[in-house]
Amino acid sequence: MLPKGHARLSASSSNRWLHCPPLARLCETYVDKSSNYAAKGTDTRSLCEYKLRKVLNLDTY
């Protein structure tokens, strides 16, 4: 599975950085706060990755 951490140019913030590219760098200066919604999204992505790896007979760690 991929390492945890937030991408600088994440899909969830693409609207922001596509319309104002310097914001990607500016946002690095702020503390990354989590929320219940973010945690659910992370859990969902991890579950989907696990299920896909299982179907494709890849190592599931």
Buried (B, 14 or more C-beta within 10 A) or exposed (E): EEEEEEEEEEEEBEEBBEEEEEEBEEBEEEEEEEEEEEEEEEEEEEEEBBEEBEEEEEEEE
